[in-house]
Amino acid sequence: MNLIERIDHWAAAVPERIAHISGARTLTYGELCRRSHALAVQITERCGDDRSPIAVLGHREPEMLIAFLGAVKSGRPYVPLDAALPQTRIDRILTSSHAALVLTPDQIREFSTPEYPGPTRPVENNDSFYILFTSGSSGEPKGVNITLACLEHFISWMLAEQRFPECAEVFLNQAPFSFDLSVMDLYCSLATGGTLFSVSSDLVQNPKQLYRALALSGVTTWVSTPSFARMCLVEDQFGEAMLPDLRRFLFCGETLAPQTAAQLLGRFPRAQVWNMYGPTEATVATTSIQIDDWVLRMYSPLPVGRVMPGTQILVVDENGEELPPTERGEIVIAGPNVSPGYVGRPDLTARVFGDHRGLRTYKTGDLGRFRDGLLFFEGRADEQIKLSGYRIELGDVEINLRALASVRDAIVIPLIKDGAAQSLAAFVVLAARHEASDFSLAHNLRRELGERLPMYMLPRKFIFLDAFPMTANGKVDRAALAGWL
């Protein structure tokens, strides 16, 4: 069975099982199968032979799942768009994707009534399954094309590694469907007859309601960015008593700080913590490692793990030559999980996608190195700045700040004036707040950091926060932090 057939299988096996919970609304596997099939027929009638993508605009409604499967059952990829996105960005994505149809929850309800039987022609192996738009350096979003084969390679790896029991998991859906982290919880859940529990943006903005919802969720598999977990850890009651069924945390999309992993292991002693790495262009994640007490003792910063079977990771120099182990360079991913490229952008595709011994490759722009057979992520190549004649990688400063015992998390941002970096500012969340003044705290951090880094890499300004602002995707909002300088 391919992935689509596997999802539909649960409609026959357990038709009344809940596939999705969003607020007070639920969707069963039987409904998901029937309504997505009916929608596929309607899409085919409206679009004919046009195989252009189907845009789906909403915010975690059950109708979005119906539309995703309806699109691929009609032989077309879907483009997920979160309703919280600015209208100008939505318009640019619709223009770039050449979407044949834009579906909202109301339209999906209208078009997915089961009274419209008919044949469908679902996407096949090398057909595009979904297109996710990411930020481009030019300001124009880039559409990453992910095929059914890419997705199945990723999901097969996840199921083999995590061994989710069938019809027994509740997956947390924290990331919006327009962010590729959601692909992990969505399709691992649907492939195994699990239940997807969505957390709306309204809940995130109201912590009391969020914790109340989590306590009632029955979540067994937590999928989120580390930032979202750090936000939850601020609440003392966030622990095993709140989520007694939790089996594992799966993190991707950001750096997982050792302090965050240690806190989670302390509060959830029966749960596993996994650190994962991968860009959208390589289908969500490519490496993984379970973080336990031994890994915490051995490594700081934490490794992002070992590569999935069937895929390779190369660390290369500026000329594209593979580097020996322990040397840092650009991370290149080669394997069947790598996207065919960007939609409608052959120029960008040629720049970063290629071939290595018959495998598709993607130049990530991320820096890293191997140690003890494990990959370590060491920031972005494009986060390098020049300050007083010195080249400084912001990720390097952040990693060393996070390694200090008193620091829970840190983000470093350059202060730009007249187009050039004048100094560095560090935004810091402390492991514990002390009575000392901000001046004294900053002085002590600068002194401790000075034992690890040269003077020219030390931030001039330290700003202490209880938590970092987050984007709709659940990542730290660096633009908002920069706006405070």
C-alpha positions in Angstrom: 0.0 0.0 0.0 1.2 3.5 -0.7 0.6 6.3 1.8 -2.8 7.3 0.5 -4.1 3.7 0.5 -2.7 3.2 4.0 -4.6 6.2 5.3 -7.8 5.1 3.6 -7.3 1.6 5.1 -8.2 3.0 8.5 -11.6 4.1 7.2 -12.4 0.4 6.5 -10.7 -1.0 9.6 -11.8 1.6 12.2 -14.2 4.0 10.6 -15.3 5.7 13.8 -11.8 6.3 15.2 -11.0 10.0 15.6 -8.5 11.1 13.0 -8.4 14.8 14.0 -9.3 17.0 17.0 -9.4 20.8 16.5 -11.0 22.7 19.4 -14.5 21.2 19.9 -14.5 19.6 16.4 -13.6 16.1 15.4 -13.1 14.2 12.2 -13.3 10.4 11.9 -11.3 8.2 9.5 -14.6 7.2 7.8 -15.5 10.8 7.2 -12.0 11.7 6.1 -12.0 8.9 3.5 -15.5 9.6 2.1 -15.3 13.3 2.0 -11.8 13.5 0.6 -12.9 11.1 -2.2 -16.0 13.3 -2.9 -13.8 16.4 -3.0 -11.4 14.7 -5.4 -14.2 14.1 -7.8 -15.4 17.7 -7.5 -11.8 19.0 -8.1 -11.5 16.9 -11.2 -14.9 18.2 -12.5 -13.9 21.8 -11.9 -10.3 21.6 -13.1 -10.4 19.0 -15.9 -7.0 18.0 -17.1 -5.3 21.0 -15.4 -2.8 19.3 -12.9 -1.9 22.6 -11.3 -1.8 22.7 -7.5 -4.8 23.1 -5.2 -4.3 25.9 -2.6 -5.9 25.2 0.8 -6.4 28.3 3.0 -7.4 27.8 6.7 -6.1 27.3 10.2 -6.1 23.7 11.5 -9.8 23.0 10.7 -10.6 19.4 10.0 -11.6 20.5 6.4 -7.9 21.1 5.7 -7.1 17.4 6.1 -10.0 16.6 3.8 -8.7 19.0 1.2 -5.1 17.7 1.4 -6.2 14.2 0.7 -8.8 15.3 -1.8 -6.2 17.2 -3.8 -3.8 14.3 -4.0 -6.6 11.8 -4.7 -7.4 14.0 -7.7 -3.8 13.7 -8.9 -2.8 17.3 -7.8 -0.5 18.5 -5.1 -1.8 20.8 -2.4 -0.4 24.1 -1.2 -1.2 24.7 2.5 -1.7 28.3 3.5 -2.4 29.4 7.0 -5.1 32.1 7.4 -2.8 34.0 9.7 -0.4 34.8 6.9 -0.5 38.4 5.6 -2.7 38.7 2.6 0.2 40.1 0.5 2.2 36.9 1.1 -0.8 34.7 0.3 -1.3 36.6 -2.9 2.4 36.1 -3.9 2.2 32.4 -3.1 -0.9 32.0 -5.2 0.7 33.8 -8.1 3.9 31.7 -7.8 2.2 28.4 -7.5 -0.3 28.9 -10.3 -3.0 27.2 -8.2 -5.9 25.9 -10.1 -8.2 26.4 -7.2 -8.2 28.0 -3.8 -10.3 26.1 -1.2 -11.4 27.5 2.2 -13.1 25.5 4.9 -16.6 26.7 3.9 -15.9 25.6 0.3 -14.5 22.3 1.3 -17.6 21.5 3.4 -19.7 22.4 0.3 -17.7 20.4 -2.2 -17.0 17.3 0.0 -20.5 15.9 0.4 -20.4 12.1 -0.4 -23.3 12.3 -2.9 -20.8 12.7 -5.8 -19.3 9.2 -6.5 -16.8 8.8 -9.3 -13.4 7.6 -10.2 -10.2 9.3 -9.0 -6.6 9.2 -10.2 -4.4 9.8 -7.2 -0.8 11.0 -7.4 1.9 8.4 -7.9 5.5 8.0 -6.8 7.2 10.8 -8.6 4.2 13.1 -8.7 4.2 16.2 -6.5 2.3 15.5 -3.3 2.6 19.0 -1.6 4.3 22.3 -2.2 5.5 24.3 0.8 6.6 27.9 0.4 9.6 29.1 2.4 11.2 32.5 2.7 13.5 33.5 -0.1 16.5 35.8 0.3 15.1 38.0 -2.4 11.9 38.5 -0.3 9.9 36.3 -2.7 8.7 32.9 -1.3 10.1 29.7 -2.8 7.8 26.7 -3.5 9.5 23.5 -2.4 8.1 20.5 -4.4 7.8 17.3 -2.3 6.8 14.1 -4.2 4.9 11.2 -2.8 8.2 9.2 -3.0 10.0 11.8 -0.9 7.2 11.8 1.7 7.0 8.0 1.8 10.8 7.7 2.4 10.5 10.0 5.3 7.4 8.4 6.8 8.8 4.9 6.4 11.9 5.9 8.4 9.9 7.5 11.1 7.6 4.5 11.5 10.6 2.1 11.6 12.5 4.2 14.1 9.7 5.3 16.5 7.5 2.1 16.2 4.3 4.0 16.8 1.6 1.4 17.9 -1.3 1.4 15.5 -4.5 3.1 16.6 -3.0 4.0 19.9 -1.2 7.4 19.5 -2.3 11.0 19.9 0.1 13.3 18.1 0.4 17.0 19.1 0.1 19.3 16.1 1.7 22.6 17.2 3.0 23.9 13.9 0.6 25.3 11.3 0.1 23.2 8.2 2.0 25.7 6.1 5.2 24.8 8.1 6.8 21.5 7.2 7.2 20.3 10.8 3.5 19.7 10.7 4.1 17.0 8.1 5.8 14.9 10.7 2.8 14.8 13.1 0.1 14.8 10.4 1.3 11.9 8.3 2.8 9.8 11.1 -0.6 10.0 12.7 -2.7 9.3 9.7 -0.4 6.4 8.5 -0.8 4.6 11.9 -4.4 5.2 12.6 -3.5 7.8 15.2 -5.3 10.9 16.4 -4.0 14.4 15.5 -4.6 16.9 18.3 -4.2 20.5 16.9 -3.3 23.5 19.0 -4.7 26.7 17.6 -3.0 30.0 17.7 -5.7 31.2 20.1 -4.6 28.5 22.6 -1.0 29.5 22.3 -1.8 33.1 23.2 -3.8 32.0 26.3 -1.5 29.8 28.4 -4.2 28.9 31.0 -6.4 27.5 28.2 -3.5 25.9 26.5 -2.5 23.9 29.6 -6.1 23.0 30.3 -6.4 21.7 26.7 -3.1 19.7 27.0 -4.2 18.1 30.2 -7.4 16.8 28.5 -5.7 15.9 25.2 -4.2 12.5 26.0 -1.2 13.3 23.9 1.3 10.5 23.6 3.7 12.0 20.9 4.8 15.6 21.2 5.9 17.2 18.0 7.0 20.8 18.2 9.8 23.3 17.9 12.1 23.5 21.0 10.8 27.1 21.5 7.3 25.9 22.1 8.4 23.4 24.7 10.5 26.0 26.4 7.5 28.3 26.6 5.5 25.4 28.2 8.3 24.7 30.7 7.8 28.2 32.2 4.6 26.6 33.8 5.6 24.6 36.9 2.7 22.2 36.4 3.9 21.3 32.9 5.0 17.7 33.7 4.0 14.1 33.8 1.0 14.8 36.0 -0.4 17.0 33.2 0.5 14.6 30.4 0.6 11.1 32.0 0.4 9.3 28.6 3.3 11.1 26.9 5.9 8.7 25.4 8.1 10.9 23.4 9.1 14.4 22.4 10.2 14.9 18.8 11.9 18.2 18.1 12.9 19.7 14.8 13.2 23.1 13.2 15.5 24.8 15.7 18.4 24.1 18.0 17.5 22.0 21.0 19.4 23.4 24.1 20.8 20.9 26.6 19.0 22.7 29.4 15.7 22.2 27.6 16.3 18.5 27.1 17.4 18.1 30.7 14.3 19.8 32.1 12.0 17.7 30.0 13.7 14.5 31.1 13.4 15.6 34.7 9.7 16.4 34.4 8.8 13.5 32.1 11.0 10.6 33.4 9.1 8.0 31.4 9.3 9.9 28.1 12.0 9.9 25.4 13.4 13.1 24.0 14.5 13.1 20.3 16.5 15.7 18.5 16.1 15.9 14.7 17.5 18.0 11.8 16.5 18.7 8.3 15.4 21.4 5.9 12.0 21.7 4.0 13.9 20.8 0.8 14.7 17.3 2.3 11.2 16.5 3.6 11.1 17.6 7.2 14.0 15.7 8.8 17.0 13.7 7.8 18.9 12.9 11.1 17.8 12.0 14.6 19.1 11.0 18.0 17.6 10.1 21.3 18.8 12.5 24.0 19.3 10.8 27.3 21.4 11.5 30.3 24.5 9.9 28.7 24.2 12.2 25.6 23.7 15.2 27.9 26.9 14.4 29.8 28.9 13.8 26.7 27.9 16.7 24.4 27.2 20.4 24.7 25.9 21.6 22.2 23.8 18.5 21.4 24.3 16.5 18.3 21.4 16.3 15.7 22.1 12.6 15.2 22.6 10.0 12.6 21.3 10.1 9.0 18.2 8.1 8.0 18.8 4.9 6.0 19.1 5.3 2.3 20.3 8.9 2.6 23.8 10.4 2.9 25.0 13.6 4.5 28.2 15.2 3.2 30.1 18.1 4.8 31.9 20.0 2.1 34.3 23.0 1.8 33.7 26.1 -0.3 34.7 24.2 -3.5 32.2 21.4 -2.8 34.9 18.9 -1.8 34.0 16.5 1.0 35.8 17.2 4.2 37.3 14.7 6.6 35.4 14.0 9.9 35.6 16.7 12.6 36.1 19.5 10.1 33.4 22.0 9.7 31.8 22.9 6.4 28.4 23.1 4.5 25.9 20.3 5.1 24.8 18.7 1.8 22.0 16.1 1.9 21.8 13.3 -0.8 19.0 10.9 -1.0 15.4 10.0 -2.1 14.0 12.4 0.4 15.5 15.4 -1.4 13.0 17.6 -3.3 13.2 17.7 -7.1 13.5 21.5 -6.8 11.6 24.8 -6.6 8.4 25.3 -8.5 8.9 27.6 -11.4 12.4 28.6 -10.4 14.9 26.6 -12.5 17.6 29.2 -11.7 17.3 28.6 -7.9 17.0 24.9 -8.4 20.2 24.7 -10.4 22.0 26.8 -7.7 21.4 24.4 -4.7 20.2 21.1 -6.1 22.4 18.6 -7.9 23.5 15.0 -8.1 25.9 12.8 -6.1 26.4 9.2 -7.3 22.9 9.0 -8.6 21.2 10.6 -5.6 19.6 14.0 -5.6 21.5 16.5 -3.5 20.6 19.7 -1.7 23.1 22.3 -0.5 21.5 23.4 2.8 23.5 26.5 3.5 23.9 25.1 7.1 27.2 24.6 8.7 28.1 21.4 10.6 30.6 18.7 11.3 30.7 15.0 12.3 32.0 13.9 15.7 31.8 10.3 16.9 29.7 9.5 13.8 27.1 12.1 14.9 26.2 15.3 13.0 26.4 18.6 14.8 24.6 21.6 13.4 26.7 24.8 13.8 24.5 27.6 12.4 23.9 29.1 9.0 26.6 30.2 6.6 24.5 33.3 5.9 24.5 34.3 9.6 28.2 35.3 9.3 28.8 39.0 9.9 31.9 41.2 9.8 32.5 43.3 12.9 35.6 45.5 13.4 37.3 43.5 10.6 36.5 40.1 12.2 34.2 37.5 10.7 31.8 36.3 13.4 29.2 33.5 13.1 26.2 34.4 15.3 25.5 30.7 15.9 28.9 30.3 17.4 28.3 33.0 20.0 24.8 31.5 20.7 26.1 28.0 21.2 28.7 29.2 23.7 26.2 31.4 25.6 23.8 28.4 25.9 26.6 26.3 27.3 26.8 28.6 30.4 25.1 27.1 33.5 23.0 30.2 34.2 21.6 30.4 30.7 18.5 28.5 29.5 18.5 30.0 26.0 20.1 32.8 24.0 19.7 34.6 20.7 22.4 36.9 19.3 21.6 39.7 16.9 23.9 42.3 15.3 23.1 46.0 15.9 23.2 47.4 12.3 23.9 51.1 11.6 24.4 52.6 8.2 24.3 49.1 6.7 27.1 47.7 8.8 27.3 45.7 12.1 28.3 48.0 14.9 28.1 45.5 17.9 26.3 42.4 19.1 23.3 42.2 21.4 22.4 39.0 23.3 18.8 38.2 24.3 19.0 35.8 27.2 16.5 33.6 29.1 18.1 32.7 32.4 17.8 29.2 33.9 16.7 30.9 37.2 16.1 34.6 37.9 18.3 36.1 40.6 18.0 39.2 42.7 21.0 40.7 41.0 20.6 43.7 38.8 20.6 43.4 35.0 23.9 45.2 35.0 25.5 42.7 37.4 24.0 39.7 35.5 25.3 41.1 32.2 28.8 41.7 33.7 29.0 38.1 34.9 27.8 36.6 31.7 30.2 38.7 29.7 33.0 37.6 32.0 32.1 33.9 31.7 31.7 34.1 28.0 35.1 35.8 27.8 36.6 32.5 29.0 35.2 30.7 26.0 35.4 33.4 23.2 37.7 36.2 22.1 36.8 39.7 23.1 35.7 40.7 19.6 32.9 38.1 19.7 31.4 39.2 23.0 28.0 41.0 22.9 28.1 44.5 24.1 24.5 44.5 25.2 22.6 41.9 27.2 18.8 41.9 27.4 17.0 39.5 29.8 13.6 38.1 28.9 11.3 35.5 30.5 10.6 34.0 27.0 11.3 34.8 23.4 8.6 36.0 21.0 7.7 33.3 18.5 6.6 33.3 14.9 3.4 31.6 13.8 5.6 28.5 13.0 6.7 28.3 16.6 10.3 29.5 15.9 12.0 32.4 17.7 11.0 35.6 16.1 14.4 37.2 15.4 12.9 40.1 13.5 10.8 41.1 16.5 13.9 40.9 18.7 15.9 43.0 16.3 13.1 45.6 16.5 13.7 46.1 20.2 17.3 47.3 19.6 
